[in-house]
């Protein structure tokens, strides 16, 4: 059997992050301080699960390595 030599992978040069443009200042909206706590929602107002669009995306869970 012939030996297979493993060469280390060549490292790519790191790209420098471009400076992002300054984000515009957020302004308050007239509905920002509206509280919906006292709003009653009846069965007629609720959307059935079957009528909702399918979920997209999600959360990927990675197991942590134990020390």
N, CA, C and O atoms as a Maestro MAE file, in Angstrom:
{
 s_m_m2io_version
 :::
 2.0.0
}

f_m_ct {
 s_m_title
 :::
 protein
 m_atom[268] {
  # First column is atom index #
  i_m_mmod_type
  r_m_x_coord
  r_m_y_coord
  r_m_z_coord
  i_m_residue_number
  s_m_chain_name
  s_m_pdb_residue_name
  s_m_pdb_atom_name
  i_m_atomic_number
  :::
  1 25 0.824 -1.196 0.000 1 A "UNK " " N  " 7
  2 3 0.000 0.000 0.000 1 A "UNK " " CA " 6
  3 2 0.859 1.246 0.000 1 A "UNK " " C  " 6
  4 15 1.886 1.304 0.675 1 A "UNK " " O  " 8
  5 25 0.438 2.231 -0.752 2 A "UNK " " N  " 7
  6 3 1.171 3.481 -0.813 2 A "UNK " " CA " 6
  7 2 0.672 4.417 0.280 2 A "UNK " " C  " 6
  8 15 -0.514 4.446 0.606 2 A "UNK " " O  " 8
  9 25 1.595 5.170 0.828 3 A "UNK " " N  " 7
  10 3 1.224 6.138 1.854 3 A "UNK " " CA " 6
  11 2 0.677 7.388 1.184 3 A "UNK " " C  " 6
  12 15 1.181 7.841 0.156 3 A "UNK " " O  " 8
  13 25 -0.354 7.924 1.786 4 A "UNK " " N  " 7
  14 3 -0.932 9.172 1.285 4 A "UNK " " CA " 6
  15 2 -0.500 10.276 2.230 4 A "UNK " " C  " 6
  16 15 -0.807 10.253 3.422 4 A "UNK " " O  " 8
  17 25 0.216 11.242 1.677 5 A "UNK " " N  " 7
  18 3 0.653 12.353 2.526 5 A "UNK " " CA " 6
  19 2 -0.439 13.419 2.562 5 A "UNK " " C  " 6
  20 15 -1.044 13.758 1.545 5 A "UNK " " O  " 8
  21 25 -0.661 13.919 3.733 6 A "UNK " " N  " 7
  22 3 -1.664 14.979 3.890 6 A "UNK " " CA " 6
  23 2 -0.947 16.309 4.000 6 A "UNK " " C  " 6
  24 15 -0.156 16.534 4.916 6 A "UNK " " O  " 8
  25 25 -1.232 17.175 3.067 7 A "UNK " " N  " 7
  26 3 -0.650 18.508 3.105 7 A "UNK " " CA " 6
  27 2 -1.636 19.436 3.789 7 A "UNK " " C  " 6
  28 15 -2.844 19.295 3.598 7 A "UNK " " O  " 8
  29 25 -1.154 20.374 4.576 8 A "UNK " " N  " 7
  30 3 -2.088 21.320 5.207 8 A "UNK " " CA " 6
  31 2 -2.768 22.171 4.138 8 A "UNK " " C  " 6
  32 15 -2.154 22.550 3.141 8 A "UNK " " O  " 8
  33 25 -4.030 22.460 4.363 9 A "UNK " " N  " 7
  34 3 -4.782 23.269 3.406 9 A "UNK " " CA " 6
  35 2 -4.203 24.672 3.348 9 A "UNK " " C  " 6
  36 15 -3.811 25.243 4.365 9 A "UNK " " O  " 8
  37 25 -4.158 25.212 2.152 10 A "UNK " " N  " 7
  38 3 -3.653 26.576 1.987 10 A "UNK " " CA " 6
  39 2 -4.632 27.556 2.610 10 A "UNK " " C  " 6
  40 15 -5.846 27.443 2.441 10 A "UNK " " O  " 8
  41 25 -4.086 28.506 3.322 11 A "UNK " " N  " 7
  42 3 -4.946 29.496 3.965 11 A "UNK " " CA " 6
  43 2 -5.259 30.608 2.980 11 A "UNK " " C  " 6
  44 15 -4.390 31.087 2.250 11 A "UNK " " O  " 8
  45 25 -6.511 31.000 2.980 12 A "UNK " " N  " 7
  46 3 -6.918 32.123 2.130 12 A "UNK " " CA " 6
  47 2 -6.673 33.421 2.873 12 A "UNK " " C  " 6
  48 15 -6.809 33.474 4.095 12 A "UNK " " O  " 8
  49 25 -6.312 34.468 2.148 13 A "UNK " " N  " 7
  50 3 -6.136 35.753 2.824 13 A "UNK " " CA " 6
  51 2 -7.491 36.252 3.335 13 A "UNK " " C  " 6
  52 15 -8.512 36.111 2.662 13 A "UNK " " O  " 8
  53 25 -7.479 36.826 4.515 14 A "UNK " " N  " 7
  54 3 -8.708 37.352 5.103 14 A "UNK " " CA " 6
  55 2 -9.120 38.639 4.407 14 A "UNK " " C  " 6
  56 15 -8.295 39.494 4.086 14 A "UNK " " O  " 8
  57 25 -10.421 38.747 4.184 15 A "UNK " " N  " 7
  58 3 -10.935 39.967 3.582 15 A "UNK " " CA " 6
  59 2 -11.235 40.961 4.690 15 A "UNK " " C  " 6
  60 15 -11.771 40.593 5.735 15 A "UNK " " O  " 8
  61 25 -10.900 42.185 4.467 16 A "UNK " " N  " 7
  62 3 -11.191 43.212 5.456 16 A "UNK " " CA " 6
  63 2 -12.648 43.625 5.325 16 A "UNK " " C  " 6
  64 15 -13.176 43.755 4.220 16 A "UNK " " O  " 8
  65 25 -13.280 43.826 6.456 17 A "UNK " " N  " 7
  66 3 -14.688 44.241 6.456 17 A "UNK " " CA " 6
  67 2 -14.781 45.677 5.968 17 A "UNK " " C  " 6
  68 15 -13.992 46.542 6.347 17 A "UNK " " O  " 8
  69 25 -15.763 45.898 5.123 18 A "UNK " " N  " 7
  70 3 -15.978 47.253 4.636 18 A "UNK " " CA " 6
  71 2 -16.721 48.053 5.683 18 A "UNK " " C  " 6
  72 15 -17.569 47.518 6.397 18 A "UNK " " O  " 8
  73 25 -16.411 49.314 5.775 19 A "UNK " " N  " 7
  74 3 -17.109 50.177 6.725 19 A "UNK " " CA " 6
  75 2 -18.527 50.402 6.224 19 A "UNK " " C  " 6
  76 15 -18.738 50.788 5.074 19 A "UNK " " O  " 8
  77 25 -19.492 50.157 7.096 20 A "UNK " " N  " 7
  78 3 -20.876 50.336 6.691 20 A "UNK " " CA " 6
  79 2 -21.281 51.796 6.863 20 A "UNK " " C  " 6
  80 15 -20.732 52.525 7.689 20 A "UNK " " O  " 8
  81 25 -22.250 52.191 6.063 21 A "UNK " " N  " 7
  82 3 -22.746 53.556 6.158 21 A "UNK " " CA " 6
  83 2 -23.470 53.715 7.491 21 A "UNK " " C  " 6
  84 15 -24.055 52.760 8.003 21 A "UNK " " O  " 8
  85 25 -23.430 54.892 8.034 22 A "UNK " " N  " 7
  86 3 -24.089 55.148 9.317 22 A "UNK " " CA " 6
  87 2 -25.592 54.930 9.162 22 A "UNK " " C  " 6
  88 15 -26.201 55.382 8.192 22 A "UNK " " O  " 8
  89 25 -26.173 54.237 10.121 23 A "UNK " " N  " 7
  90 3 -27.609 53.960 10.094 23 A "UNK " " CA " 6
  91 2 -28.371 55.243 10.400 23 A "UNK " " C  " 6
  92 15 -27.958 56.029 11.253 23 A "UNK " " O  " 8
  93 25 -29.497 55.454 9.695 24 A "UNK " " N  " 7
  94 3 -30.274 56.654 9.988 24 A "UNK " " CA " 6
  95 2 -30.891 56.565 11.382 24 A "UNK " " C  " 6
  96 15 -31.191 55.475 11.870 24 A "UNK " " O  " 8
  97 25 -31.075 57.700 12.004 25 A "UNK " " N  " 7
  98 3 -31.653 57.738 13.344 25 A "UNK " " CA " 6
  99 2 -33.119 57.309 13.277 25 A "UNK " " C  " 6
  100 15 -33.855 57.714 12.377 25 A "UNK " " O  " 8
  101 25 -33.530 56.487 14.240 26 A "UNK " " N  " 7
  102 3 -34.907 56.043 14.296 26 A "UNK " " CA " 6
  103 2 -35.784 57.144 14.872 26 A "UNK " " C  " 6
  104 15 -35.387 57.864 15.788 26 A "UNK " " O  " 8
  105 25 -36.966 57.256 14.326 27 A "UNK " " N  " 7
  106 3 -37.895 58.256 14.835 27 A "UNK " " CA " 6
  107 2 -39.079 57.549 15.475 27 A "UNK " " C  " 6
  108 15 -39.430 56.435 15.084 27 A "UNK " " O  " 8
  109 25 -39.683 58.185 16.440 28 A "UNK " " N  " 7
  110 3 -40.844 57.618 17.132 28 A "UNK " " CA " 6
  111 2 -42.059 57.694 16.222 28 A "UNK " " C  " 6
  112 15 -42.234 58.663 15.483 28 A "UNK " " O  " 8
  113 25 -42.890 56.674 16.280 29 A "UNK " " N  " 7
  114 3 -44.119 56.635 15.509 29 A "UNK " " CA " 6
  115 2 -45.271 56.881 16.458 29 A "UNK " " C  " 6
  116 15 -45.182 56.555 17.642 29 A "UNK " " O  " 8
  117 25 -46.339 57.444 15.960 30 A "UNK " " N  " 7
  118 3 -47.457 57.799 16.835 30 A "UNK " " CA " 6
  119 2 -48.110 56.582 17.480 30 A "UNK " " C  " 6
  120 15 -48.755 56.713 18.521 30 A "UNK " " O  " 8
  121 25 -47.955 55.390 16.880 31 A "UNK " " N  " 7
  122 3 -48.563 54.187 17.449 31 A "UNK " " CA " 6
  123 2 -47.594 53.395 18.333 31 A "UNK " " C  " 6
  124 15 -47.944 52.312 18.803 31 A "UNK " " O  " 8
  125 25 -46.382 53.916 18.569 32 A "UNK " " N  " 7
  126 3 -45.393 53.173 19.334 32 A "UNK " " CA " 6
  127 2 -45.811 52.929 20.776 32 A "UNK " " C  " 6
  128 15 -45.415 51.920 21.360 32 A "UNK " " O  " 8
  129 25 -46.584 53.803 21.357 33 A "UNK " " N  " 7
  130 3 -46.950 53.632 22.758 33 A "UNK " " CA " 6
  131 2 -48.398 53.179 22.929 33 A "UNK " " C  " 6
  132 15 -49.034 53.491 23.935 33 A "UNK " " O  " 8
  133 25 -48.918 52.443 21.946 34 A "UNK " " N  " 7
  134 3 -50.266 51.894 22.046 34 A "UNK " " CA " 6
  135 2 -50.152 50.518 22.699 34 A "UNK " " C  " 6
  136 15 -49.363 49.679 22.266 34 A "UNK " " O  " 8
  137 25 -50.941 50.300 23.735 35 A "UNK " " N  " 7
  138 3 -50.918 49.030 24.453 35 A "UNK " " CA " 6
  139 2 -52.094 48.182 23.996 35 A "UNK " " C  " 6
  140 15 -53.219 48.675 23.920 35 A "UNK " " O  " 8
  141 25 -51.850 46.922 23.694 36 A "UNK " " N  " 7
  142 3 -52.914 46.025 23.262 36 A "UNK " " CA " 6
  143 2 -53.342 45.068 24.353 36 A "UNK " " C  " 6
  144 15 -54.023 44.079 24.079 36 A "UNK " " O  " 8
  145 25 -52.954 45.346 25.583 37 A "UNK " " N  " 7
  146 3 -53.262 44.436 26.685 37 A "UNK " " CA " 6
  147 2 -54.761 44.281 26.926 37 A "UNK " " C  " 6
  148 15 -55.221 43.196 27.282 37 A "UNK " " O  " 8
  149 25 -55.514 45.341 26.738 38 A "UNK " " N  " 7
  150 3 -56.944 45.302 27.052 38 A "UNK " " CA " 6
  151 2 -57.808 44.915 25.856 38 A "UNK " " C  " 6
  152 15 -59.035 44.935 25.957 38 A "UNK " " O  " 8
  153 25 -57.197 44.563 24.732 39 A "UNK " " N  " 7
  154 3 -57.951 44.191 23.543 39 A "UNK " " CA " 6
  155 2 -58.409 42.749 23.690 39 A "UNK " " C  " 6
  156 15 -57.599 41.855 23.937 39 A "UNK " " O  " 8
  157 25 -59.701 42.527 23.539 40 A "UNK " " N  " 7
  158 3 -60.228 41.170 23.627 40 A "UNK " " CA " 6
  159 2 -60.342 40.592 22.224 40 A "UNK " " C  " 6
  160 15 -60.856 41.237 21.310 40 A "UNK " " O  " 8
  161 25 -59.855 39.368 22.069 41 A "UNK " " N  " 7
  162 3 -59.905 38.690 20.780 41 A "UNK " " CA " 6
  163 2 -60.799 37.468 20.942 41 A "UNK " " C  " 6
  164 15 -60.532 36.583 21.755 41 A "UNK " " O  " 8
  165 25 -61.856 37.442 20.156 42 A "UNK " " N  " 7
  166 3 -62.782 36.319 20.218 42 A "UNK " " CA " 6
  167 2 -62.414 35.245 19.222 42 A "UNK " " C  " 6
  168 15 -61.480 35.412 18.438 42 A "UNK " " O  " 8
  169 25 -63.143 34.142 19.249 43 A "UNK " " N  " 7
  170 3 -62.877 33.037 18.322 43 A "UNK " " CA " 6
  171 2 -63.078 33.458 16.870 43 A "UNK " " C  " 6
  172 15 -62.417 32.925 15.978 43 A "UNK " " O  " 8
  173 25 -63.975 34.402 16.621 44 A "UNK " " N  " 7
  174 3 -64.223 34.857 15.250 44 A "UNK " " CA " 6
  175 2 -63.027 35.632 14.704 44 A "UNK " " C  " 6
  176 15 -62.816 35.675 13.492 44 A "UNK " " O  " 8
  177 25 -62.237 36.249 15.600 45 A "UNK " " N  " 7
  178 3 -61.077 37.041 15.182 45 A "UNK " " CA " 6
  179 2 -59.811 36.201 15.035 45 A "UNK " " C  " 6
  180 15 -58.864 36.620 14.369 45 A "UNK " " O  " 8
  181 25 -59.786 35.034 15.643 46 A "UNK " " N  " 7
  182 3 -58.584 34.192 15.627 46 A "UNK " " CA " 6
  183 2 -58.445 33.483 14.282 46 A "UNK " " C  " 6
  184 15 -59.445 33.144 13.650 46 A "UNK " " O  " 8
  185 25 -57.224 33.264 13.851 47 A "UNK " " N  " 7
  186 3 -56.942 32.534 12.610 47 A "UNK " " CA " 6
  187 2 -56.661 31.076 12.961 47 A "UNK " " C  " 6
  188 15 -55.852 30.789 13.843 47 A "UNK " " O  " 8
  189 25 -57.313 30.183 12.286 48 A "UNK " " N  " 7
  190 3 -57.096 28.754 12.524 48 A "UNK " " CA " 6
  191 2 -55.698 28.359 12.067 48 A "UNK " " C  " 6
  192 15 -55.167 28.935 11.117 48 A "UNK " " O  " 8
  193 25 -55.101 27.381 12.736 49 A "UNK " " N  " 7
  194 3 -53.757 26.931 12.371 49 A "UNK " " CA " 6
  195 2 -53.689 26.472 10.918 49 A "UNK " " C  " 6
  196 15 -52.685 26.699 10.243 49 A "UNK " " O  " 8
  197 25 -54.738 25.837 10.438 50 A "UNK " " N  " 7
  198 3 -54.752 25.338 9.061 50 A "UNK " " CA " 6
  199 2 -54.734 26.478 8.046 50 A "UNK " " C  " 6
  200 15 -54.310 26.279 6.907 50 A "UNK " " O  " 8
  201 25 -55.185 27.665 8.440 51 A "UNK " " N  " 7
  202 3 -55.226 28.814 7.534 51 A "UNK " " CA " 6
  203 2 -53.936 29.617 7.532 51 A "UNK " " C  " 6
  204 15 -53.772 30.524 6.715 51 A "UNK " " O  " 8
  205 25 -53.015 29.296 8.438 52 A "UNK " " N  " 7
  206 3 -51.750 30.028 8.502 52 A "UNK " " CA " 6
  207 2 -50.788 29.491 7.461 52 A "UNK " " C  " 6
  208 15 -50.843 28.307 7.130 52 A "UNK " " O  " 8
  209 25 -49.897 30.340 6.931 53 A "UNK " " N  " 7
  210 3 -48.907 29.852 5.956 53 A "UNK " " CA " 6
  211 2 -47.897 28.938 6.652 53 A "UNK " " C  " 6
  212 15 -47.716 29.031 7.866 53 A "UNK " " O  " 8
  213 25 -47.245 28.063 5.900 54 A "UNK " " N  " 7
  214 3 -46.246 27.183 6.518 54 A "UNK " " CA " 6
  215 2 -45.076 28.001 7.066 54 A "UNK " " C  " 6
  216 15 -44.733 29.057 6.534 54 A "UNK " " O  " 8
  217 25 -44.485 27.499 8.120 55 A "UNK " " N  " 7
  218 3 -43.359 28.191 8.749 55 A "UNK " " CA " 6
  219 2 -42.136 28.127 7.846 55 A "UNK " " C  " 6
  220 15 -41.962 27.172 7.088 55 A "UNK " " O  " 8
  221 25 -41.290 29.150 7.931 56 A "UNK " " N  " 7
  222 3 -40.030 29.190 7.197 56 A "UNK " " CA " 6
  223 2 -38.913 29.459 8.183 56 A "UNK " " C  " 6
  224 15 -39.128 30.055 9.238 56 A "UNK " " O  " 8
  225 25 -37.739 29.023 7.836 57 A "UNK " " N  " 7
  226 3 -36.591 29.296 8.694 57 A "UNK " " CA " 6
  227 2 -36.597 28.375 9.891 57 A "UNK " " C  " 6
  228 15 -36.899 27.188 9.769 57 A "UNK " " O  " 8
  229 25 -36.274 28.900 11.010 58 A "UNK " " N  " 7
  230 3 -36.248 28.115 12.223 58 A "UNK " " CA " 6
  231 2 -35.009 28.408 13.028 58 A "UNK " " C  " 6
  232 15 -34.258 29.336 12.728 58 A "UNK " " O  " 8
  233 25 -34.805 27.617 14.039 59 A "UNK " " N  " 7
  234 3 -33.657 27.785 14.916 59 A "UNK " " CA " 6
  235 2 -32.813 26.521 14.841 59 A "UNK " " C  " 6
  236 15 -33.320 25.411 15.004 59 A "UNK " " O  " 8
  237 25 -31.557 26.698 14.601 60 A "UNK " " N  " 7
  238 3 -30.646 25.559 14.563 60 A "UNK " " CA " 6
  239 2 -29.989 25.444 15.928 60 A "UNK " " C  " 6
  240 15 -29.411 26.409 16.428 60 A "UNK " " O  " 8
  241 25 -30.077 24.274 16.526 61 A "UNK " " N  " 7
  242 3 -29.507 24.057 17.848 61 A "UNK " " CA " 6
  243 2 -28.229 23.258 17.683 61 A "UNK " " C  " 6
  244 15 -28.217 22.198 17.057 61 A "UNK " " O  " 8
  245 25 -27.168 23.774 18.247 62 A "UNK " " N  " 7
  246 3 -25.890 23.071 18.191 62 A "UNK " " CA " 6
  247 2 -25.542 22.627 19.602 62 A "UNK " " C  " 6
  248 15 -25.652 23.394 20.558 62 A "UNK " " O  " 8
  249 25 -25.124 21.387 19.713 63 A "UNK " " N  " 7
  250 3 -24.752 20.876 21.032 63 A "UNK " " CA " 6
  251 2 -23.395 21.439 21.439 63 A "UNK " " C  " 6
  252 15 -22.458 21.482 20.642 63 A "UNK " " O  " 8
  253 25 -23.311 21.865 22.678 64 A "UNK " " N  " 7
  254 3 -22.047 22.395 23.186 64 A "UNK " " CA " 6
  255 2 -21.121 21.241 23.552 64 A "UNK " " C  " 6
  256 15 -21.575 20.184 23.990 64 A "UNK " " O  " 8
  257 25 -19.850 21.447 23.374 65 A "UNK " " N  " 7
  258 3 -18.880 20.429 23.760 65 A "UNK " " CA " 6
  259 2 -18.687 20.477 25.268 65 A "UNK " " C  " 6
  260 15 -18.538 21.546 25.859 65 A "UNK " " O  " 8
  261 25 -18.693 19.316 25.869 66 A "UNK " " N  " 7
  262 3 -18.471 19.253 27.317 66 A "UNK " " CA " 6
  263 2 -17.005 19.414 27.609 66 A "UNK " " C  " 6
  264 15 -16.145 18.963 26.853 66 A "UNK " " O  " 8
  265 25 -16.741 20.048 28.691 67 A "UNK " " N  " 7
  266 3 -15.339 20.256 29.097 67 A "UNK " " CA " 6
  267 2 -14.945 19.261 30.120 67 A "UNK " " C  " 6
  268 15 -13.806 19.273 30.586 67 A "UNK " " O  " 8
  :::
 }
 m_bond[267] {
  # First column is bond index #
  i_m_from
  i_m_to
  i_m_order
  :::
  1 1 2 1
  2 2 3 1
  3 3 4 2
  4 3 5 1
  5 5 6 1
  6 6 7 1
  7 7 8 2
  8 7 9 1
  9 9 10 1
  10 10 11 1
  11 11 12 2
  12 11 13 1
  13 13 14 1
  14 14 15 1
  15 15 16 2
  16 15 17 1
  17 17 18 1
  18 18 19 1
  19 19 20 2
  20 19 21 1
  21 21 22 1
  22 22 23 1
  23 23 24 2
  24 23 25 1
  25 25 26 1
  26 26 27 1
  27 27 28 2
  28 27 29 1
  29 29 30 1
  30 30 31 1
  31 31 32 2
  32 31 33 1
  33 33 34 1
  34 34 35 1
  35 35 36 2
  36 35 37 1
  37 37 38 1
  38 38 39 1
  39 39 40 2
  40 39 41 1
  41 41 42 1
  42 42 43 1
  43 43 44 2
  44 43 45 1
  45 45 46 1
  46 46 47 1
  47 47 48 2
  48 47 49 1
  49 49 50 1
  50 50 51 1
  51 51 52 2
  52 51 53 1
  53 53 54 1
  54 54 55 1
  55 55 56 2
  56 55 57 1
  57 57 58 1
  58 58 59 1
  59 59 60 2
  60 59 61 1
  61 61 62 1
  62 62 63 1
  63 63 64 2
  64 63 65 1
  65 65 66 1
  66 66 67 1
  67 67 68 2
  68 67 69 1
  69 69 70 1
  70 70 71 1
  71 71 72 2
  72 71 73 1
  73 73 74 1
  74 74 75 1
  75 75 76 2
  76 75 77 1
  77 77 78 1
  78 78 79 1
  79 79 80 2
  80 79 81 1
  81 81 82 1
  82 82 83 1
  83 83 84 2
  84 83 85 1
  85 85 86 1
  86 86 87 1
  87 87 88 2
  88 87 89 1
  89 89 90 1
  90 90 91 1
  91 91 92 2
  92 91 93 1
  93 93 94 1
  94 94 95 1
  95 95 96 2
  96 95 97 1
  97 97 98 1
  98 98 99 1
  99 99 100 2
  100 99 101 1
  101 101 102 1
  102 102 103 1
  103 103 104 2
  104 103 105 1
  105 105 106 1
  106 106 107 1
  107 107 108 2
  108 107 109 1
  109 109 110 1
  110 110 111 1
  111 111 112 2
  112 111 113 1
  113 113 114 1
  114 114 115 1
  115 115 116 2
  116 115 117 1
  117 117 118 1
  118 118 119 1
  119 119 120 2
  120 119 121 1
  121 121 122 1
  122 122 123 1
  123 123 124 2
  124 123 125 1
  125 125 126 1
  126 126 127 1
  127 127 128 2
  128 127 129 1
  129 129 130 1
  130 130 131 1
  131 131 132 2
  132 131 133 1
  133 133 134 1
  134 134 135 1
  135 135 136 2
  136 135 137 1
  137 137 138 1
  138 138 139 1
  139 139 140 2
  140 139 141 1
  141 141 142 1
  142 142 143 1
  143 143 144 2
  144 143 145 1
  145 145 146 1
  146 146 147 1
  147 147 148 2
  148 147 149 1
  149 149 150 1
  150 150 151 1
  151 151 152 2
  152 151 153 1
  153 153 154 1
  154 154 155 1
  155 155 156 2
  156 155 157 1
  157 157 158 1
  158 158 159 1
  159 159 160 2
  160 159 161 1
  161 161 162 1
  162 162 163 1
  163 163 164 2
  164 163 165 1
  165 165 166 1
  166 166 167 1
  167 167 168 2
  168 167 169 1
  169 169 170 1
  170 170 171 1
  171 171 172 2
  172 171 173 1
  173 173 174 1
  174 174 175 1
  175 175 176 2
  176 175 177 1
  177 177 178 1
  178 178 179 1
  179 179 180 2
  180 179 181 1
  181 181 182 1
  182 182 183 1
  183 183 184 2
  184 183 185 1
  185 185 186 1
  186 186 187 1
  187 187 188 2
  188 187 189 1
  189 189 190 1
  190 190 191 1
  191 191 192 2
  192 191 193 1
  193 193 194 1
  194 194 195 1
  195 195 196 2
  196 195 197 1
  197 197 198 1
  198 198 199 1
  199 199 200 2
  200 199 201 1
  201 201 202 1
  202 202 203 1
  203 203 204 2
  204 203 205 1
  205 205 206 1
  206 206 207 1
  207 207 208 2
  208 207 209 1
  209 209 210 1
  210 210 211 1
  211 211 212 2
  212 211 213 1
  213 213 214 1
  214 214 215 1
  215 215 216 2
  216 215 217 1
  217 217 218 1
  218 218 219 1
  219 219 220 2
  220 219 221 1
  221 221 222 1
  222 222 223 1
  223 223 224 2
  224 223 225 1
  225 225 226 1
  226 226 227 1
  227 227 228 2
  228 227 229 1
  229 229 230 1
  230 230 231 1
  231 231 232 2
  232 231 233 1
  233 233 234 1
  234 234 235 1
  235 235 236 2
  236 235 237 1
  237 237 238 1
  238 238 239 1
  239 239 240 2
  240 239 241 1
  241 241 242 1
  242 242 243 1
  243 243 244 2
  244 243 245 1
  245 245 246 1
  246 246 247 1
  247 247 248 2
  248 247 249 1
  249 249 250 1
  250 250 251 1
  251 251 252 2
  252 251 253 1
  253 253 254 1
  254 254 255 1
  255 255 256 2
  256 255 257 1
  257 257 258 1
  258 258 259 1
  259 259 260 2
  260 259 261 1
  261 261 262 1
  262 262 263 1
  263 263 264 2
  264 263 265 1
  265 265 266 1
  266 266 267 1
  267 267 268 2
  :::
 }
}
